[in-house]
Amino acid sequence: MAQINSLKGAAQDSERLTTELEAREEDLKQLADTLSNTRTRRENLDEELEAAASLIALDERLKAAKQKVGELRTAIDEKSDERRKVISSSWLDMLSAKISAKKSSLLAQQETLQESSNEDAILSNRLVETQRLLETATCPTCQQQISDERREYFGRIVAKLEEKVARQIDASSDLRSIMMKLSKLDRIGRVGAKDRLQSLEKELRTANVNLQKTENAIVELEDKIEGSDPTALTRKRLERDEKLREEGRLTEDIKLVKSDIQKTNEKLTVLQSRIRGMSGGRSERATAKVTLVSELHDVFDASIEHLRDQLRSTVEAKSSAAFRAMTTQSAYQGLKINENYGLSILDSAGREVSLRSAGAEQVVALSLIDGLNRTGRSTGPVIMDTPFGRLDMQHRDNILSYLPSVTSQFVLLVHSGEIRPETDLASVKDKIGAVYKISEISETQSKVERASI
């Protein structure tokens, strides 16, 4: 038994590895196909771009020319603004002669006041030194005592100096005033409007000439490019670059898949050798049993899938028949059940109807219930709770005519305003087995009692 289990496990591993190998080989094939298509597309793009190389060069020149036009226009605007500013301040040059004369006069006054101020400072220093000499009666140079005769002489000098100092005038405020005036005149200054205007005019003429030449070149380039699509060439160049990168990625992916295939083959070879090594009749019988079980498993899976598809087709056909019997749209072809078992309405051309009303949704649901009910081994009862709230009178009549004829029992739970017993139930009156009414006794109790139509 242990040998059988071991053989069974080995067979399952072999089957799993074989499945993986087939999947990876399929991946390799798809990658190789994708790489081939990508390389072919890239080579075609290379040929197209090579043929259009001259056109690409013209397009690049056109882009550069348009950029230059923008730069020239910006420069012209800036120089024009500067010219207006220079013209607006050129009046200052007209005052330059008067300003120069005024500055010369102020500078002369400043020099005179400065000299006078320097002389006054020298006189004041001399007075201080002489007064100190009289007070100390000592010569500051040789440190000898001064005679009375010399002291009398210096006293007379001090008296004269004091008289001169008393006559001095403080010129500091006048000097500050002159300096402020000179500063203001310096700020006004000469702007050199004439020279700058001449320079600007020359620069503007040159810029306008270059602008005209560049615009003419743009017209010529556009005439040469006319009829072609430079943007399409740019897109092709970008696509070519992307294809090159994609080739590299695909080549690396192929290497990885080939490596995986080689490793899987090696594992499979080892496993198959192991299975072959299990000798003896028992191992052969066990191998046959494992193979048989695996094949039966596949058969059952395929049978279930086949039965599911068959039942889906049957339910779809019966649901479509029920839908055509109950819907008011005679142009509808029927219903279609998709892979996820969702239902779609098909119009007369077999196309899916994307927009459906709430009433149509209810008819579709009833059709599916009927299709499932009649596909089973035996039909069962159909119970409907307030089914007519969203349906018009024609749909109501169709449902009441159809469903009772295809079910073993049909139960309707309706409220008083939902159905008109005298007219709506006339077509099925002979099929009604019983009618019951729910009556309210209190807030918490109700009773069911038999009634008549």
C-alpha positions in Angstrom: 0.0 0.0 0.0 2.9 2.4 0.8 4.4 1.7 -2.6 1.0 2.4 -4.3 0.6 5.6 -2.4 4.2 6.6 -3.3 3.6 5.8 -6.9 0.3 7.7 -6.9 2.0 10.7 -5.4 4.8 10.5 -8.0 2.2 10.2 -10.8 0.4 13.3 -9.5 3.6 15.2 -9.3 4.5 14.1 -12.8 1.1 15.3 -14.1 1.5 18.6 -12.3 4.9 19.2 -13.7 3.7 18.2 -17.2 0.9 20.7 -16.9 3.3 23.4 -15.8 5.7 22.5 -18.6 2.9 22.8 -21.2 1.9 26.2 -19.7 5.4 27.5 -19.8 5.9 26.3 -23.3 2.7 28.1 -24.4 4.0 31.2 -22.6 7.3 30.9 -24.5 5.4 30.5 -27.8 3.3 33.6 -27.1 6.4 35.6 -26.0 8.3 34.5 -29.2 5.3 35.5 -31.4 5.0 38.9 -29.6 8.8 39.5 -30.0 8.6 38.6 -33.7 5.7 41.0 -34.2 7.4 43.7 -32.2 10.7 43.3 -34.1 8.9 43.4 -37.4 7.0 46.6 -36.4 10.2 48.2 -35.2 12.0 47.4 -38.5 9.1 48.8 -40.5 9.3 52.0 -38.4 13.1 52.2 -39.0 12.5 52.0 -42.7 9.8 54.7 -42.6 11.9 57.0 -40.5 15.0 56.5 -42.6 12.9 57.4 -45.7 11.6 60.5 -44.0 15.0 61.6 -42.5 15.1 64.8 -44.6 11.6 65.7 -43.6 12.5 65.3 -40.0 15.5 67.6 -40.4 13.2 70.2 -42.0 10.8 69.9 -39.2 13.6 70.4 -36.6 14.7 73.5 -38.5 11.1 74.8 -38.5 10.8 74.3 -34.8 14.1 76.1 -34.2 13.0 79.0 -36.5 9.7 79.4 -34.7 11.5 79.5 -31.4 13.9 82.1 -32.7 10.9 84.2 -33.9 9.6 84.2 -30.3 12.9 85.2 -28.9 13.3 88.0 -31.4 9.8 89.4 -30.8 10.5 89.3 -27.0 13.8 91.2 -27.6 12.1 93.8 -29.8 9.4 94.4 -27.2 12.0 94.8 -24.5 14.1 97.3 -26.6 11.0 99.2 -27.6 10.1 99.6 -23.9 13.6 100.8 -23.1 13.5 103.3 -25.9 10.3 104.8 -24.6 11.8 105.1 -21.1 15.0 106.8 -22.5 12.8 109.2 -24.6 10.7 110.0 -21.5 13.9 110.9 -19.5 15.8 112.7 -22.3 14.8 116.1 -21.0 17.5 115.7 -18.3 20.2 116.0 -20.9 18.8 119.5 -21.8 19.5 120.6 -18.2 23.0 119.1 -18.1 24.8 122.5 -18.9 22.9 124.4 -16.1 23.4 121.5 -13.7 27.2 121.5 -14.5 27.5 125.3 -13.9 25.5 125.0 -10.6 27.7 122.1 -9.4 30.9 124.1 -10.2 29.6 127.1 -8.2 28.7 124.9 -5.3 32.0 123.2 -5.4 33.8 126.6 -5.4 31.7 127.6 -2.4 32.5 124.3 -0.7 36.2 124.8 -1.3 36.2 128.3 0.1 34.2 127.3 3.2 36.5 124.3 3.7 39.6 126.4 3.6 38.1 129.0 6.0 37.1 126.2 8.3 40.6 124.7 8.2 42.1 128.2 9.0 39.7 128.6 11.9 40.7 125.2 13.3 44.4 126.1 13.1 43.7 129.4 14.8 41.8 127.7 17.6 44.5 125.1 18.1 47.1 127.9 18.3 45.1 129.8 20.9 44.7 126.7 23.1 48.5 125.9 22.9 49.4 129.6 23.8 46.9 129.6 26.7 48.4 126.4 28.0 51.9 127.9 27.7 50.9 130.9 29.8 49.3 128.7 32.4 52.3 126.4 32.8 55.0 129.1 32.2 57.1 126.2 30.8 58.3 125.6 27.3 56.7 122.4 26.0 59.8 121.7 23.9 62.8 122.3 26.2 60.9 122.3 29.5 62.5 125.5 30.6 60.8 128.3 32.5 59.6 131.2 30.4 60.7 134.7 31.5 58.3 137.4 32.5 59.1 139.3 29.4 58.2 136.3 27.2 55.0 135.7 29.1 54.0 139.3 28.5 54.7 138.8 24.8 52.6 135.6 24.7 49.8 137.4 26.6 49.6 139.9 23.8 49.4 137.1 21.3 46.6 135.4 23.2 44.6 138.6 23.2 44.9 139.0 19.5 44.0 135.3 18.9 41.0 135.5 21.1 39.9 138.6 19.2 40.2 136.6 15.9 38.4 133.6 17.2 35.6 135.7 18.4 35.1 136.9 14.8 35.0 133.3 13.4 31.7 132.2 11.7 30.5 128.6 12.0 30.5 127.3 8.4 29.5 123.6 9.2 25.8 124.1 8.4 26.6 125.8 5.1 29.0 122.9 4.2 26.2 120.4 4.9 23.7 122.3 2.8 26.1 122.5 -0.1 26.9 118.7 0.1 23.1 117.9 0.1 22.6 120.1 -3.0 25.6 118.4 -4.8 24.2 115.0 -3.9 20.8 115.8 -5.5 22.4 117.2 -8.6 24.5 114.0 -8.9 21.3 111.9 -8.8 19.8 114.0 -11.6 22.9 113.6 -13.7 23.1 113.2 -17.4 21.3 110.1 -18.9 23.1 110.0 -22.2 19.8 109.8 -24.1 21.2 110.6 -27.5 23.8 107.9 -27.5 21.5 105.3 -26.0 18.7 106.1 -28.5 21.1 105.7 -31.4 22.3 102.4 -30.0 18.7 101.2 -29.5 17.6 102.2 -32.9 20.5 100.2 -34.4 19.7 97.2 -32.3 15.9 97.4 -33.2 16.7 97.6 -37.0 18.9 94.6 -36.7 16.3 92.6 -34.7 13.5 93.5 -37.2 15.7 92.5 -40.1 16.5 89.1 -38.5 12.8 88.7 -37.6 11.8 89.2 -41.2 14.4 86.8 -42.5 13.4 84.1 -40.0 9.7 84.5 -40.8 10.5 84.2 -44.5 12.5 81.0 -43.7 9.5 79.6 -41.8 7.3 80.2 -44.9 9.8 78.3 -47.1 10.1 75.4 -44.7 6.3 75.1 -44.3 6.0 75.0 -48.1 8.5 72.2 -48.3 6.8 70.3 -45.4 3.3 70.9 -46.7 1.3 67.7 -47.3 3.3 65.7 -44.7 2.6 65.2 -41.0 5.6 66.0 -38.9 3.7 65.1 -35.7 3.0 61.6 -37.2 6.8 61.2 -37.7 7.4 62.2 -34.1 4.8 59.7 -33.0 6.5 57.0 -35.1 9.9 57.9 -33.6 8.5 57.6 -30.1 6.8 54.3 -31.0 10.1 53.0 -32.5 11.9 53.8 -29.3 9.2 52.1 -27.2 9.4 49.0 -29.5 13.2 48.8 -28.9 12.6 48.9 -25.2 9.9 46.3 -25.5 12.2 44.0 -27.5 14.7 44.1 -24.6 12.0 43.3 -22.1 10.6 40.4 -24.2 14.1 39.0 -24.7 14.7 38.9 -21.0 11.3 37.4 -20.4 12.1 34.6 -22.9 15.4 33.9 -21.2 13.6 33.5 -17.8 10.9 31.2 -19.3 13.5 29.1 -21.0 15.3 28.7 -17.7 12.0 27.7 -16.0 11.3 25.1 -18.8 14.8 23.7 -18.4 14.4 23.4 -14.6 10.9 21.8 -15.0 12.3 19.3 -17.6 15.1 18.3 -15.2 12.6 17.8 -12.3 10.3 15.8 -14.7 13.2 13.6 -15.8 14.2 12.8 -12.2 10.5 12.0 -11.4 10.0 9.8 -14.4 13.2 7.9 -13.6 11.9 7.4 -10.1 8.6 6.0 -11.4 10.3 3.7 -13.8 12.5 2.5 -10.9 9.5 1.1 -9.1 9.7 -2.4 -10.6 7.4 -5.4 -10.3 3.9 -6.2 -11.2 2.4 -4.4 -8.3 4.0 -1.1 -9.3 2.7 -1.6 -12.9 -0.8 -2.3 -11.6 -0.6 0.6 -9.3 0.5 2.8 -12.2 -2.4 1.6 -14.3 -4.8 2.3 -11.5 -3.5 5.8 -11.0 -3.7 6.4 -14.7 -7.3 5.1 -14.8 -8.3 7.2 -11.8 -6.8 10.3 -13.4 -8.5 9.6 -16.7 -11.9 9.0 -14.9 -11.4 12.2 -13.1 -11.0 14.0 -16.4 -14.0 12.3 -17.9 -16.2 13.3 -14.9 -15.0 16.9 -15.1 -15.7 17.0 -18.8 -19.1 15.4 -18.3 -20.1 17.9 -15.6 -19.0 20.8 -17.9 -20.9 19.3 -20.8 -24.1 18.8 -18.7 -23.8 22.3 -17.4 -23.6 23.8 -20.9 -26.4 21.5 -22.0 -28.7 22.6 -19.1 -27.8 26.2 -19.7 -28.9 25.9 -23.3 -32.1 24.2 -22.2 -32.9 26.9 -19.6 -32.1 29.6 -22.1 -34.5 28.2 -24.7 -37.3 27.7 -22.2 -36.8 31.0 -20.5 -36.8 32.7 -24.0 -40.1 31.0 -24.8 -41.6 32.1 -21.5 -40.3 35.7 -22.1 -41.8 35.9 -25.5 -45.1 34.7 -24.1 -45.2 37.2 -21.3 -43.6 40.4 -22.8 -45.5 43.0 -24.7 -42.6 43.7 -27.1 -43.2 41.3 -30.0 -40.0 42.3 -31.7 -37.8 40.8 -28.9 -36.1 37.6 -30.0 -35.7 36.2 -26.5 -33.1 35.9 -23.7 -29.4 35.0 -23.6 -27.6 33.5 -20.6 -23.9 34.6 -20.4 -20.9 32.8 -18.9 -21.7 34.2 -15.4 -25.4 33.1 -15.8 -26.6 36.7 -16.2 -29.6 37.3 -18.5 -29.7 39.7 -21.4 -32.7 40.6 -23.7 -32.0 40.1 -27.4 -33.7 42.4 -29.9 -35.0 41.3 -33.4 -31.4 41.5 -34.7 -30.0 39.4 -31.9 -28.3 42.3 -30.2 -28.3 42.8 -26.5 -30.7 45.5 -25.1 -28.7 47.7 -22.8 -31.5 49.7 -21.2 -34.3 47.8 -19.4 -37.3 49.1 -17.5 -38.2 47.8 -14.0 -41.2 46.0 -15.5 -38.9 44.3 -18.1 -36.6 43.2 -15.3 -39.5 41.5 -13.5 -40.6 39.7 -16.6 -37.0 38.5 -17.2 -36.9 37.2 -13.6 -40.2 35.4 -14.0 -39.0 33.9 -17.3 -35.8 32.5 -15.7 -37.8 31.0 -12.8 -40.1 29.3 -15.3 -37.2 28.1 -17.4 -35.4 26.6 -14.3 -38.7 25.1 -13.1 -39.5 23.3 -16.4 -35.9 22.1 -16.9 -35.9 20.1 -13.6 -37.0 16.5 -13.4 -40.4 17.6 -12.3 -42.1 21.0 -12.2 -42.9 22.6 -8.9 -45.3 25.3 -7.7 -44.7 28.9 -8.4 -45.5 31.4 -5.6 -45.5 35.1 -6.4 -45.7 37.9 -3.8 -47.1 41.2 -5.1 -45.8 40.6 -8.6 -47.8 43.2 -10.5 -46.8 46.4 -8.8 -44.5 47.6 -11.6 -46.3 46.0 -14.6 -48.9 47.4 -16.9 -52.2 45.8 -17.7 -51.0 44.0 -20.8 -48.0 42.4 -19.0 -50.3 41.4 -16.2 -52.7 39.7 -18.6 -49.9 37.9 -20.3 -48.4 36.5 -17.0 -51.8 35.4 -15.7 -52.5 33.6 -19.0 -49.1 31.9 -19.3 -47.8 30.9 -15.9 -50.9 28.9 -14.7 -50.6 26.8 -17.8 -47.0 25.6 -17.3 -46.9 25.0 -13.5 -48.3 22.3 -11.3 -49.5 25.0 -8.9 -49.7 28.7 -9.1 -50.0 30.8 -5.9 -50.6 34.6 -6.0 -50.1 36.8 -3.0 -51.6 40.2 -3.9 -53.1 43.2 -2.1 -56.5 44.7 -2.9 -55.3 47.5 -5.1 -52.9 45.3 -7.2 -55.4 43.2 -9.1 -59.0 43.4 -10.3 -60.5 40.0 -9.6 -63.6 40.4 -11.9 -61.5 41.2 -15.0 -57.9 40.2 -14.4 -58.8 36.6 -13.2 -61.5 36.0 -15.8 -59.2 34.1 -18.2 -58.1 31.7 -15.4 -61.3 31.5 -13.3 -61.9 27.9 -14.1 -58.3 27.0 -12.9 -58.6 28.7 -9.5 -58.7 26.1 -6.7 -59.2 28.4 -3.7 -59.2 32.1 -2.7 -58.1 33.2 0.8 -58.2 36.6 2.5 -56.0 37.9 5.3 -58.1 40.1 7.7 -56.7 42.2 10.5 -58.0 41.4 14.0 -55.8 43.7 16.0 -52.5 45.5 15.8 -50.6 42.3 16.4 -53.0 39.6 15.0 -54.5 38.7 11.7 -56.5 35.7 10.4 -56.7 33.8 7.2 -60.2 33.0 5.9 -61.6 31.5 2.8 -63.2 33.9 0.3 -64.8 34.0 -3.1 -63.7 35.9 -6.3 
